[in-house]
Amino acid sequence: MRFLTGLQPSGQLHIGNYFGAIKSAVELQEKGEAFYFIANYHAMTTMDSAETLRNNTIDLAIDFLACGLDPQKAVLFAQSAVPEVNELAWILSTVCPMGLLERCHSYKDKIAKGFSPNHALFAYPALMAADILLYNSDAVPVGKDQKQHLEVTRDLAGKINDMFGGEIFKLPEALISEVTAIVPGLDGQKMSKSYGNTLPIFGEEKPLRKLINKKIVTDATPLESPKPTEGSIILALYKLFATPEQYEEMVAAHQRGGVGYGQFKKDLFEAYWEYFRTAREKRAWLVANPDYVKQVLSDGAARAREEAAKTMTRVREVVGLTWC
């Protein structure tokens, strides 16, 4: 079984990224072959600073490794280190109906947020399909908001298979993550950089403690009174980091009364800070050893290109791009 997933280097990772993608990716490296790429081509659809893109790419590699990705078990590489992906995206584009792209939610969502309606943003699903098909992926971990793109991938793979005959591409399956929908932001909305309501995975202790204290929305229930548990942002976040016993204890404390929100926020911070302790220590080592990170990406790119070359040799032959 081969798994593949990619993350855009769009800035500082938050816990929604972790529980929605990174945690499951780290777990999957124990269950089969894992190919993980940093989607820097995709990031160019909404980013125009070369320095930012370059720095974000390295930072995401560091974060991925710090969170438990093992380069002995998984292949980590930058998307742009495998130029074959753009060749395959073009080939897939020749069978991709305009209507299919026009129906994709991601394009509409980005335009609604004010991004420029450029061709790359519109054709994003074709490049994503190439990302998946290039490495003969069996399964792709995706959130519900990305499921449509996997359906596009399967559709385009099926068109190529039907048009040129045979099983040229596998039809990958979606591994749907249910977690992303239940990671609330500090204001209760879905955690998202665009809402400015995120809790970073990494950062300095004092600013992060202050972030939790100041930004989490609570009501005006007096200290001595029971606190509502339904829709509680503190409880929803605490459940991600605490043991089941600790979580039930906090629920009971809400229901009893006599404990203020300030104490609950303190308990939340302590659980969150402890949860990522090992990752913070690993990240500090990685930052101090940049050559190691670059070597991991270089080795990963070599392995990814090896697989990409096999796919493109087969694809070029069946579509008629070779004649010798």
Phi, psi and omega in degrees: 000128178244127179254148175218138172208159180222150176233139177282139176277072187259011178129193186301129179288146177239174187292338173296320175298319183295305184285339180272336185218307190292316181301313180292326178296317179296321179292324183290337180295345177270353188247356180173193176285133184236124176244119182235126183239151175266114193277069183283334171297314180299322182297335181294343179292338182229012183223133183237016178252116180298318182295318180296315180299315181297312181294319180296325180296313178294318181298321180292322176299316179299314181296317180301313180294320180296327182278001172121358177296131182252112183294350173278343182246336184229153179261117179245128183204161175275137180307319184289348178281356180235083186296343178302337182296327179286326176297315180293323178300321178295316180298317178295327180297334181289345178243009185265114179294143177302320182300328179297316179289323181295335181274352184289132185294324187300320180297313180298319181295317181294320179296320179297332179273001174098008178285150180295131181282068181274169183298320182299320179295321180291319184271006181314314182297330179291321177291322177297321177298319178296320176306316186283314187284334184298330185252018178051050183288139175270324184214145183231115175291123180219153171280170181301328183287346179254357183301323181300322180294326177290326176296322175298317179302311180297323180295314181292321177298318178296322179296316178296316179300315181291320185291320186250358173082143176086177179266073181291317179239144167289154173258101186290152179259152177270135169255099187279126176271125177272352191285323188301330183288343184247016173260098183281153172282176183295345178256003179096342174284174174300136181294125183201140176301324183293338178267350181064035185236028188270157171245110184295154173288318185239153178160180180280148188298309185298311179299325181288322176298317179295323179301314179294317182295319187270329191263336180288127184279127175229168179267189185258024179300130179299155183305317187284346185269154173300147181255142178295138178260333180292124179075014181288120178294320181300312181295319181298320179284319181301323181299332180289331188250335187271163170288161177304323180293317178297320180296313181297326177295320178291322176300314180298322179295323175300315186286331179287319190087174180091358178234133183271165179297331179300319178292320179297321178293323177297315179297320177299312181300315183298319179293316178297314183296320180290323183302319184260017183301309182298320179296321178296319180295318179294320181296320179299321178294318181295319178299325180280351182229066184297331180296326177296315181298316180296325179291321176300315179294321179295314179296320179295320179296320179297318179292319180294319180293329176299315178290319180298321181297320179298315181296313185289330174299316179293315184293315180302321181294312187287333181267355174094023180267005173237149182219010179245000000 
